[in-house]
């Protein structure tokens, strides 16, 4: 089973907590990292 999952095309206002809650429905989520544009945040 994959240990990492890339999810793209998310709205700019998506939070790590929202992703945690969404994917917790499928199983245990160990970590969520939400990348942001280094120039615009």
Biopython code that builds the backbone (N, CA, C, O; Angstrom):
import numpy as np
from Bio.PDB.StructureBuilder import StructureBuilder

atoms = [
    (1, "UNK", "N", (0.844, -1.176, 0.000)),
    (1, "UNK", "CA", (0.000, 0.000, 0.000)),
    (1, "UNK", "C", (0.893, 1.243, 0.000)),
    (1, "UNK", "O", (1.960, 1.246, 0.613)),
    (2, "UNK", "N", (0.458, 2.278, -0.679)),
    (2, "UNK", "CA", (1.226, 3.521, -0.767)),
    (2, "UNK", "C", (1.369, 4.179, 0.594)),
    (2, "UNK", "O", (0.466, 4.125, 1.429)),
    (3, "UNK", "N", (2.518, 4.797, 0.798)),
    (3, "UNK", "CA", (2.727, 5.519, 2.051)),
    (3, "UNK", "C", (2.552, 7.016, 1.870)),
    (3, "UNK", "O", (2.453, 7.761, 2.845)),
    (4, "UNK", "N", (2.514, 7.452, 0.622)),
    (4, "UNK", "CA", (2.309, 8.873, 0.328)),
    (4, "UNK", "C", (1.272, 9.014, -0.775)),
    (4, "UNK", "O", (1.138, 8.156, -1.648)),
    (5, "UNK", "N", (0.558, 10.100, -0.710)),
    (5, "UNK", "CA", (-0.473, 10.363, -1.704)),
    (5, "UNK", "C", (-0.410, 11.830, -2.082)),
    (5, "UNK", "O", (-0.462, 12.701, -1.214)),
    (6, "UNK", "N", (-0.298, 12.108, -3.381)),
    (6, "UNK", "CA", (-0.309, 13.480, -3.870)),
    (6, "UNK", "C", (-1.732, 13.827, -4.281)),
    (6, "UNK", "O", (-2.379, 13.070, -5.004)),
    (7, "UNK", "N", (-2.212, 14.970, -3.820)),
    (7, "UNK", "CA", (-3.534, 15.462, -4.201)),
    (7, "UNK", "C", (-3.336, 16.872, -4.741)),
    (7, "UNK", "O", (-2.864, 17.751, -4.020)),
    (8, "UNK", "N", (-3.689, 17.093, -5.994)),
    (8, "UNK", "CA", (-3.501, 18.400, -6.612)),
    (8, "UNK", "C", (-4.812, 19.099, -6.885)),
    (8, "UNK", "O", (-5.893, 18.557, -6.654)),
    (9, "UNK", "N", (-4.689, 20.323, -7.387)),
    (9, "UNK", "CA", (-5.850, 21.133, -7.769)),
    (9, "UNK", "C", (-6.772, 21.434, -6.602)),
    (9, "UNK", "O", (-7.992, 21.474, -6.766)),
    (10, "UNK", "N", (-6.202, 21.645, -5.435)),
    (10, "UNK", "CA", (-7.008, 21.979, -4.261)),
    (10, "UNK", "C", (-7.293, 23.474, -4.239)),
    (10, "UNK", "O", (-6.475, 24.260, -4.718)),
    (11, "UNK", "N", (-8.423, 23.881, -3.700)),
    (11, "UNK", "CA", (-8.689, 25.312, -3.537)),
    (11, "UNK", "C", (-7.632, 25.936, -2.622)),
    (11, "UNK", "O", (-7.094, 25.261, -1.745)),
    (12, "UNK", "N", (-7.337, 27.207, -2.823)),
    (12, "UNK", "CA", (-6.301, 27.882, -2.046)),
    (12, "UNK", "C", (-6.627, 27.936, -0.558)),
    (12, "UNK", "O", (-5.721, 28.055, 0.268)),
    (13, "UNK", "N", (-7.901, 27.852, -0.207)),
    (13, "UNK", "CA", (-8.281, 27.963, 1.202)),
    (13, "UNK", "C", (-8.371, 26.607, 1.906)),
    (13, "UNK", "O", (-8.872, 26.532, 3.028)),
    (14, "UNK", "N", (-7.895, 25.535, 1.267)),
    (14, "UNK", "CA", (-7.901, 24.210, 1.880)),
    (14, "UNK", "C", (-6.910, 24.183, 3.041)),
    (14, "UNK", "O", (-5.803, 24.710, 2.930)),
    (15, "UNK", "N", (-7.309, 23.567, 4.156)),
    (15, "UNK", "CA", (-6.426, 23.470, 5.317)),
    (15, "UNK", "C", (-5.959, 22.029, 5.515)),
    (15, "UNK", "O", (-6.570, 21.087, 5.009)),
    (16, "UNK", "N", (-4.869, 21.879, 6.258)),
    (16, "UNK", "CA", (-4.363, 20.547, 6.574)),
    (16, "UNK", "C", (-5.396, 19.763, 7.379)),
    (16, "UNK", "O", (-5.552, 18.557, 7.189)),
    (17, "UNK", "N", (-6.092, 20.442, 8.265)),
    (17, "UNK", "CA", (-7.110, 19.788, 9.085)),
    (17, "UNK", "C", (-8.244, 19.233, 8.214)),
    (17, "UNK", "O", (-8.728, 18.128, 8.461)),
    (18, "UNK", "N", (-8.662, 19.984, 7.208)),
    (18, "UNK", "CA", (-9.723, 19.514, 6.306)),
    (18, "UNK", "C", (-9.290, 18.248, 5.569)),
    (18, "UNK", "O", (-10.072, 17.307, 5.430)),
    (19, "UNK", "N", (-8.050, 18.226, 5.102)),
    (19, "UNK", "CA", (-7.550, 17.038, 4.405)),
    (19, "UNK", "C", (-7.445, 15.850, 5.357)),
    (19, "UNK", "O", (-7.771, 14.720, 4.993)),
    (20, "UNK", "N", (-6.990, 16.116, 6.573)),
    (20, "UNK", "CA", (-6.889, 15.058, 7.589)),
    (20, "UNK", "C", (-8.252, 14.415, 7.817)),
    (20, "UNK", "O", (-8.375, 13.190, 7.818)),
    (21, "UNK", "N", (-9.263, 15.236, 8.007)),
    (21, "UNK", "CA", (-10.610, 14.726, 8.263)),
    (21, "UNK", "C", (-11.163, 13.971, 7.059)),
    (21, "UNK", "O", (-11.794, 12.926, 7.218)),
    (22, "UNK", "N", (-10.932, 14.488, 5.870)),
    (22, "UNK", "CA", (-11.443, 13.853, 4.661)),
    (22, "UNK", "C", (-10.842, 12.464, 4.456)),
    (22, "UNK", "O", (-11.569, 11.499, 4.219)),
    (23, "UNK", "N", (-9.518, 12.362, 4.546)),
    (23, "UNK", "CA", (-8.860, 11.091, 4.267)),
    (23, "UNK", "C", (-8.911, 10.130, 5.445)),
    (23, "UNK", "O", (-8.644, 8.941, 5.269)),
    (24, "UNK", "N", (-9.242, 10.600, 6.625)),
    (24, "UNK", "CA", (-9.401, 9.711, 7.782)),
    (24, "UNK", "C", (-10.566, 8.748, 7.571)),
    (24, "UNK", "O", (-10.627, 7.694, 8.204)),
    (25, "UNK", "N", (-11.476, 9.104, 6.692)),
    (25, "UNK", "CA", (-12.592, 8.216, 6.369)),
    (25, "UNK", "C", (-12.095, 6.926, 5.707)),
    (25, "UNK", "O", (-12.761, 5.893, 5.774)),
    (26, "UNK", "N", (-10.919, 6.993, 5.065)),
    (26, "UNK", "CA", (-10.373, 5.833, 4.360)),
    (26, "UNK", "C", (-9.381, 5.046, 5.211)),
    (26, "UNK", "O", (-9.035, 3.915, 4.871)),
    (27, "UNK", "N", (-8.922, 5.633, 6.311)),
    (27, "UNK", "CA", (-7.958, 4.945, 7.169)),
    (27, "UNK", "C", (-7.162, 5.938, 7.987)),
    (27, "UNK", "O", (-7.457, 7.133, 8.006)),
    (28, "UNK", "N", (-6.153, 5.428, 8.659)),
    (28, "UNK", "CA", (-5.325, 6.256, 9.535)),
    (28, "UNK", "C", (-4.457, 7.191, 8.701)),
    (28, "UNK", "O", (-3.793, 6.753, 7.761)),
    (29, "UNK", "N", (-4.463, 8.467, 9.040)),
    (29, "UNK", "CA", (-3.626, 9.473, 8.386)),
    (29, "UNK", "C", (-2.520, 9.837, 9.368)),
    (29, "UNK", "O", (-2.793, 10.359, 10.449)),
    (30, "UNK", "N", (-1.275, 9.562, 8.994)),
    (30, "UNK", "CA", (-0.160, 9.821, 9.897)),
    (30, "UNK", "C", (0.321, 11.261, 9.829)),
    (30, "UNK", "O", (0.740, 11.830, 10.837)),
    (31, "UNK", "N", (0.262, 11.851, 8.641)),
    (31, "UNK", "CA", (0.803, 13.201, 8.476)),
    (31, "UNK", "C", (0.151, 13.858, 7.270)),
    (31, "UNK", "O", (-0.147, 13.198, 6.275)),
    (32, "UNK", "N", (-0.065, 15.154, 7.370)),
    (32, "UNK", "CA", (-0.566, 15.946, 6.247)),
    (32, "UNK", "C", (0.392, 17.112, 6.052)),
    (32, "UNK", "O", (0.682, 17.844, 6.998)),
    (33, "UNK", "N", (0.882, 17.285, 4.838)),
    (33, "UNK", "CA", (1.743, 18.412, 4.507)),
    (33, "UNK", "C", (1.104, 19.150, 3.350)),
    (33, "UNK", "O", (0.911, 18.588, 2.272)),
    (34, "UNK", "N", (0.781, 20.389, 3.573)),
    (34, "UNK", "CA", (0.135, 21.205, 2.555)),
    (34, "UNK", "C", (1.161, 22.203, 2.031)),
    (34, "UNK", "O", (1.575, 23.115, 2.747)),
    (35, "UNK", "N", (1.563, 22.025, 0.789)),
    (35, "UNK", "CA", (2.572, 22.894, 0.188)),
    (35, "UNK", "C", (1.936, 24.216, -0.217)),
    (35, "UNK", "O", (0.793, 24.255, -0.671)),
    (36, "UNK", "N", (2.694, 25.305, -0.046)),
    (36, "UNK", "CA", (2.222, 26.627, -0.434)),
    (36, "UNK", "C", (3.253, 27.284, -1.334)),
    (36, "UNK", "O", (4.447, 27.000, -1.239)),
    (37, "UNK", "N", (2.787, 28.157, -2.201)),
    (37, "UNK", "CA", (3.672, 28.907, -3.075)),
    (37, "UNK", "C", (4.589, 29.777, -2.224)),
    (37, "UNK", "O", (4.114, 30.521, -1.367)),
    (38, "UNK", "N", (5.895, 29.691, -2.449)),
    (38, "UNK", "CA", (6.835, 30.421, -1.597)),
    (38, "UNK", "C", (6.771, 31.935, -1.794)),
    (38, "UNK", "O", (7.264, 32.681, -0.949)),
    (39, "UNK", "N", (6.179, 32.396, -2.879)),
    (39, "UNK", "CA", (6.081, 33.830, -3.120)),
    (39, "UNK", "C", (4.748, 34.421, -2.674)),
    (39, "UNK", "O", (4.691, 35.568, -2.231)),
    (40, "UNK", "N", (3.679, 33.640, -2.790)),
    (40, "UNK", "CA", (2.360, 34.183, -2.464)),
    (40, "UNK", "C", (1.784, 33.631, -1.173)),
    (40, "UNK", "O", (0.802, 34.161, -0.654)),
    (41, "UNK", "N", (2.394, 32.558, -0.644)),
    (41, "UNK", "CA", (1.924, 31.976, 0.619)),
    (41, "UNK", "C", (0.701, 31.172, 0.396)),
    (41, "UNK", "O", (0.155, 30.602, 1.341)),
]
sb = StructureBuilder()
sb.init_structure("model")
sb.init_model(0)
sb.init_chain("A")
sb.init_seg("    ")
for serial, (resi, resn, name, xyz) in enumerate(atoms, 1):
    if name == "N":
        sb.init_residue(resn, " ", resi, " ")
    sb.init_atom(name, np.array(xyz, "f"), 0.0, 1.0, " ", f" {name:<3s}", serial, name[0])
structure = sb.get_structure()
